[in-house]
Amino acid sequence: MVDTRRPVEIETARLRLREFTLADLHDLSAIRADPDVMRYLGSGSADSIGQVESGLNRILAHWEQHSFGRWAVIYKEVDKLIGWCGLSYLEGTGEVEIGYGMAKPY
């Protein structure tokens, strides 16, 4: 039998990648509210907390539907969410996109 469970975390020397949770909303919102971080993402402008909440719900649903998705990037030294990275299935195209975003200090 093949184990189809997805990994809970991936760790490197400095980072931990884990699935997002709803508890990440405010930290993710702080990153996505920075216009410099968002300049080349989405509409190219900062996201409101409502937009971030909607996007976070889409990330969680994507994991449920496809068993892969965007990871929360945690800087282990301070146990802080500093960004995201991962894959997204592009509905209707059959293609997968890789994407990332990091808080400006990182």
Sequence and secondary structure as in RCSB ss.txt:
>XXXX:A:sequence
MVDTRRPVEIETARLRLREFTLADLHDLSAIRADPDVMRYLGSGSADSIGQVESGLNRILAHWEQHSFGRWAVIY
KEVDKLIGWCGLSYLEGTGEVEIGYGMAKPY
>XXXX:A:secstr
       SEEE SSEEEEE  GGGHHHHHHHHT HHHHTTSTTSS   HHHHHHHHHHHHHHHHHHS  EEEEEE
TTTTEEEEEEEEEEETTTTEEEEEEEE TT 
